[in-house]
Structure formats: C-alpha cells, structure tokens
Amino acid sequence: MQAIIIDDEQHCRDVLQILLTRHCPEITISAICNGAEEGLQAIERHHPQLVFLDVEMPGMNGFEMLENCPRRSFAVIFTTAYDRYAIKAIRHSALDFLLKPVDKEELVQAAHKALSQNTNTASKVDALLQFLQQHIQPNERIALPAVDGLRMMPVKDILYCESEGGYTRVFLQSLGKPVLICRTLKEVEEVLRDKGFFRVHNSFLINLAFMYKYIKGDGGEIIMTDGKNIPVSRNRKQDFLMRIEKL
C-alpha cells in the first residue's frame, strides 16, 4: 500500500515515518509533506491508497485540505492532539484517527484496518465534509457556561482569553467588558485551539487574527488590535514564532 504523510511538525513526520518503517513493512511511504498545499500536490502526483493527515495545520487544516482535494479515493488516518470536536467529526464519518503522540500499537492496528478495507473511502470523506459544513459556519458560535448562564459567543469575535484561577475571562470585540466563563483556560483552549487561537502564556490564549504586533524580548510581548499588551512565555516563544511565520 502506497502512503503519504502530511504534517506541519517535523518531529511528528519523523516519528511516524520511523514507526511505519519498523512496524508496518506492507506500507510504502511515497511522500512526506510539511503542509496541506504540498500534500495536495503529492496526492495528485502519487495517487496514494492511504494518507496520514494532521488535523491542526496552519493556513489550511486537514479538513480544509480534503475539501480542496478533487480526488478522494484513498483511506485516511487522521493524526491529532486531543480535540473533542475534531474527534467527534472524524468518528461521525467512520474514518480512523491516531492521537499524538502516536502509539505504536494503535498505529499498527489502524494500518492493518486500512489494509483490510476498501481503500476508496470517498463516501466517508464526503460524510465528514458534510458534517463540518453543517456544524462549522462562517459565523460559528460556541456555547460556554458563564456565571449567569450559558453564553453563545461568535468565535471570530473573541479577541483573547485570560485565566482567572478556575475561571476564564473572555474578551470580545463587540463588548467593552469581558465575560467570565466557568471553565479553566485549558478547557477553553481545547475548544478554540483549531480555530485560529494560540496559547502564548499560562494565563493567555489569543486569537491570532487580532494580533497587531510582536515585540522581541526574553519571551516577547504581543500588542493586540485593541491595544492590550500580552506577554509571551519563554517556553512557548519558539512554538509561537513558528506558528505566526506560517500565517
């Protein structure tokens, strides 16, 4: 079986390649791609039977790549960090996925499953895209529990989120004051991670679309479009810079 790996993280590509070479000799890797655009070109060039596809990629994520792929007659195994919504969508379409960091046994099981099934999974991919179209709209809103009840928030209206102990303050473009959410910043991050948000500090999750300027420093500092100065922690600086370079 000819396979392609598509992932924007070098170490994830390397690990997956090593595991496949060692434990799945029946799978031949035709191409290794560092993003969706390169992945689309490789699919057209190699006509793979199996694609290992990262969900969270800058510019064009894995779901969007499939939507832009004219030829979908291949099996898909998604690779993703834990994201409840992405996993729900993948399961709904009966496609397979692997959680990062990829476990050897789970990889072997998923590969054998792909080998034993009809590789033409176009109908499953179409089901996935239909699910996403129904659940993710241009004016997508998320429901978050606030102290006074459930608040519906337009994702594209969220500027940034700030940790407040076991709560989170969500700052919206359309409101002059933040909304206090009864969820930790980590829980809010799990919901927004794949929607253009990045955790730049233990206390801050920002919408990259509202970032005005980055100021270099030990960790650095971000100026948001509303004038808010947000620190970047030293241990997140490199990942942050790599992310914004791909915007």
ABEGO torsion letter per residue (X at the ends): XBBBBBBABAAAAAAAAAAAAAABAABBBABBBABAAAAAAAAAAAGBABBBBBABBBGBBAAAAAAABABABBBBBBBBBBBAAAAAAAAAAGBBBBBOBBBAAAAAAAAAAAAABBABAAAAAAAAAAAAAAABBAABBBBBBBAAEBBBBBAAABABBBBBEABBBBBBAABABBBBBBBBAAAAAAAAAAAGBBBABAABBBBAAABABBBBEAAEBBBBAAGBBBBBBAAAAAAAAAAAAAX
